[in-house]
Amino acid sequence: MFVGHERERRLLHSVVTRLAAGHGAAVWLTGEPGIGKSTLVAAAMTAARQMRCHVFGAAAHQLGPRSSLRVLFDAFGVGPDTLRSADRVCEGPAGSTYAEIVGIAYGGLSGQVAVAADLVVRFVEQECAANPVLLVIEDALWADAASLDLLGRLAQAPLRLPFALLVTARPIPSRSEVDAARAVFAAAGAHVLRIAPLDEPDSLALARDLLGAVPGPILGRLVSGAGGNPRYLRDLAEALRAEPRLDIGGTVEVGTSDSLPPGLATAIGRRLTFLSEPTLGVLRIAAVLGPAFPANDLAAVTGHDDGELGRACAEALAAGVLVESPTGTLAFQHRLVQQALYQLLPASIRSALHHEAAEKLAHAGRSAELVARHLLVAPRVAATWELQWLADIAPVLSHLEPSLVIDLLERALDRLDAHDPRRVRAFADLASAKFLLGDNDAVVRLCPAILAQTQDPDLHARTACTLAHALSRLGRVDESLAVTQDALARPRLALRWSAQLRARRAMSLLAAGRPMQAQAAAERAKAEATDVDDGIALSHALFACALVEIHHRRRVVEGASMLERALMTLDGNQPGNVDLALLLTVELGDAMRLIGEPVEADRHFARALAVVERGTPPGQGIVRIRFTPSTEVGGTKPFATSTRSSGCPSRRVIATSSNRSPLRYRSTATTGTRLTPE
C-alpha cells in the first residue's frame, strides 16, 4: 500500500505517461534518508515497464568503487553484448576498442572517459530509436564526478528524445559536483524537488497498514514523533513486534511514549551514521536540551565557536534532522530521533550532561525554570554554584513554579550538612514555596524553627509574614496576631518589613472583627510603605483601609478610591502580585456595584477573569468569582446568573488566599449589604 506523497506520485506518473507517448523529461528528487525516494522511483519504474518502455537503473554506493562512469555502466548492464552494440553504432574519434571501454568501466585504464561518455550518449540514442527509455540513478550523492557530468548532459536529451532521466540524492553531505549537476538539471528545465515528510493523517494511515491495527493515543504520539519519515515508521513497527503491546478491538497500544523500544532506538541510531561525527556530537547534546531549543542555548552548552557550531547545524538542517523557526529556535524534525539520541546515551553521561547544561545555562543567564528542569535530572552533587544559584532564584521562581522549587530545595537540604548555615535560608525558601502551593500546615511546621535559628533580621521578618498569613488562612487569627506582634518588637527591623508586617497584621485584625485597630495598623503601614516606596506593603495597607471604609464606615466611594490607588501602586503583572491584584480587582468591582455602576463593575470582574484565564502561577489562581453581570461582558455572559424578585441583579464573590482560608467575603450587591469576614 502506497501512502502519501501525492504531489510526487502525480508528477512521476505524468512523466512516465508522457514518456510512453514519446515525450521526454528529467527529474531530480532530493530528500532525507528514508523519506520515500526509492519507493517513488520503484513505482515509476514499474509503471514504465507496464507501458512498454525500456527501463535501466542503478544506485551509487558510498563504499563502492569510484571508477569513472561506474554507476552509468552499472545501469546499462555494461558487458560484452551491450558494449559491442554501442560500438557498432558509434563512430567516435578515438575509435575506442572493446578492451579499453571495459577498462574504463571497471577502473582499469584512464584517459578514455570522454570517449566512454560519448558511447553512453550514443547508446541511449540507439535505445530510444527502438523504444522510450527510462534511466534511473539512485543515491547520486555517491556517484563519481564523471557520472555526474554525464548525467548533466543526459538531462538535456529529453528535449529531443523519448527519454526520461530520474535521479535521486540525499541533501548531505554536500558535494560541489552534486550541487553542480543539480544546477544543470534546473537550467535544463528539469523537475527539481525535495520530497516532503508525510503529513499526520498519512503517517497514521501508514502506521495502521504496517501494524495491522489503529494506533492508540500513546502509540500515536510515537507515530507523530517519526516526523512523517516512512523509514522511521517502519522501524517503529518492526521494533514493536518484539515488544509487549496491547491489541483491543482493532486498536494497538503501548505502555508509554516516554521511552522508545530498545530496538527502535538502536535502528534510528544506525540510520544517522551518514552524518559526520562532529554533527552527531552536537546532536547528542541537543537531544539533552529537548525536542526544541534556542540556537543560543545550544551554543552556550556546547561551547563551540560560531564556525564549528554553524557547520554542524547546517549539516543537520540540510539533512532534515533539524528544522529552524524564523525566531531562531531549532527543533528535531523527528521526535523519535531526539528520543533515540537521548536514550542511546549511557545514563551516567545523560545525567552529567544535564548538570553541565544547567551550569552553563545558569551562567549564561537563561531562565530559572529551564536551569531547574535540567538540575532535577542531574546527579545530586553539592556544587557550590548550584546552591548559590538556588538561593538567588528561589524567591522569584517560587511564584512561577513552587513545586519545582520545592523539589530543588529538598534535594539541596539532603546534601547540606546539619550545621551548614545555608540550611536556614533553604528552609525559609521552602516554607515560602509551600505557602504558595497552599500547604499552610507545612508552613506552620517549618517556620517556628526558622524564626528561632536565624540571625538575619530580614529573613526573620519575611518568615514571620509568611507564618502569620498561613495561620490566618487556617483560622488561627490570634496566633497570627501574636507572630506579627513579636516580629514588630524585634530590634534592627527594616522599615519595609515593618510596613509589610503591619499590613499583614491589619488584615488579621479585620478577620478578628477589630476594624478600628485594623485601620490604625493599616494607616501606619501606609506611612512606612510610602517612606520606603514599598508598593506591595502600600497596596496591602490600602486594601485593609478600603475594607474598613466600605464595610464598616459605609463610605463606598472613598473605599473604591483606595482600591483604585492600590491597583495603580501594584504591578499586577509580576507573578508575586497576582493574588493581591485579583483580590483588589474583585473588591473594586463589588464596590462599583454598591455605588450603582454595574457596567463599571462588570469591567473589573472581566479584568479579574482575564487574569485567571491567562493562567496565574501555581498556588496563585486562588480567586473564585461568581456573579451576575447586569450587562454582557465582551458580548458574552460567561458567569452563572440569578436575580432577586425585585429584578435587581445579585452577586456572590468568594475571594480566598487558599482553599483552606477563612478570609472569605460574601455580599449581595443590590442595596449596600455589608460585606463581613467569615
Secondary structure, DSSP 8 states (H G I E B T S, - for coil): ---S-HHHHHHHHHHHHHHHTT--EEEEEE--TTSSHHHHHHHHHHHHHHTT-EEEEEE--TTS---TTHHHHHHTT-SHHHHHHHHHH---TT---HHHHHHHHTTS--S-HHHHHHHHHHHHHHHHHHS-EEEEEE-GGGS-HHHHHHHHHHTTGGGTSSEEEEEEE-S-S--HHHHHHHHHHHHTT-EEEE-----HHHHHHHHHHHHTSEE-HHHHHHHHHTTT-HHHHHHHHHHHTTS--EEETTEEE-S-SSS--HHHHHHHHHHGGGS-HHHHHHHHHHHHH-SEEEHHHHHHHH---HHHHHHHHHHHHHTTSEEE-TTSEEEES-HHHHHHHHHHS-HHHHHHHHHHHHHHHHHTT--HHHHHHHHTTS-----HHHHHHHHHHHHHHTTT-HHHHHHHHHHHHHHS-TT-THHHHHHHHHHHHHHHTT-HHHHHHHHHHHHHH---HHHHHHHHHHHHHHHHHTT-HHHHHHHHHHHHTSTT--HHHHHHHHHHHHHHHHHTT-HHHHHHHHHHHHHHHHHHT-HHHHHHHHHHHHHHHHHTS--HHHHHHHHHHHHHHS-TTSGGGHHHHHHHHHHHHHHHHHHT-HHHHHHHHHHHHHHHHH---TTT--EEEEE--SS-BTTB--S---B-TTS-B-EEEEE-SSTT-S--EE--TTTT---EE-
